[in-house]
Amino acid sequence: MARRKIGNSHTTICVTWEDKELFRKFAQFVKETKTGKLYESDSVLFHKLLQHYEKEHQKNETSNTTYPTKT
């Protein structure tokens, strides 16, 4: 199961800058603000990507840890 600290609703995922730049190309325009154009956040993009991936792939019953642990 994925672990998280109590009270935290978000996590950090490490990606390469190359992947990040490609990822941001899929961000949709949201609105014009005083300081410029606002596009979807990384969180919104990741959620959309995950929803699509979930439809196309089979998932496990339980979540798995990122790093191996001794049993």
C-alpha positions in Angstrom: 0.0 0.0 0.0 1.2 3.5 -0.7 2.2 5.3 2.5 1.5 8.9 3.3 1.7 11.2 6.3 -1.6 11.9 8.1 -3.1 15.1 6.9 -1.2 15.3 3.6 -3.4 15.3 0.5 -0.7 15.7 -2.1 2.7 14.1 -2.9 5.7 14.9 -5.0 6.6 12.7 -8.0 10.1 13.1 -9.5 10.2 13.2 -13.4 12.8 14.3 -15.8 12.6 17.8 -17.2 12.2 16.3 -20.7 9.1 14.4 -19.6 7.8 17.4 -17.7 8.0 19.6 -20.8 6.2 17.0 -22.8 3.6 16.6 -20.1 2.9 20.3 -20.0 2.1 20.4 -23.7 -1.1 18.6 -22.9 -2.3 21.3 -20.5 -5.5 23.0 -21.6 -6.2 26.7 -21.4 -8.4 27.6 -18.4 -8.8 31.4 -18.4 -7.1 34.7 -18.9 -5.8 36.4 -15.8 -4.3 39.8 -15.0 -0.8 38.2 -15.2 -1.4 36.1 -18.3 -2.9 32.9 -19.5 -3.8 30.2 -16.9 -3.4 26.5 -17.9 -4.4 23.3 -16.1 -2.1 22.3 -13.2 0.1 19.3 -13.2 -2.3 17.7 -10.7 -5.2 18.1 -13.0 -3.2 16.7 -16.0 -2.0 13.8 -13.9 -5.6 13.0 -12.8 -6.8 13.0 -16.4 -3.9 10.8 -17.5 -4.6 8.4 -14.7 -8.3 8.2 -15.5 -7.5 7.3 -19.1 -4.9 4.8 -18.1 -7.3 3.1 -15.7 -9.8 2.5 -18.5 -7.2 0.9 -20.7 -5.2 -1.2 -18.2 -5.9 -3.8 -15.4 -5.1 -2.8 -11.9 -4.2 -4.8 -8.8 -6.7 -5.1 -5.9 -4.2 -3.3 -3.5 -1.7 -0.6 -4.1 2.0 -1.4 -4.1 4.9 0.3 -2.4 7.5 2.2 -4.5 10.5 0.7 -2.7 11.1 -2.9 -1.6 10.7 -3.8 2.0 11.8 -6.8 4.1 9.0 -9.1 5.0 
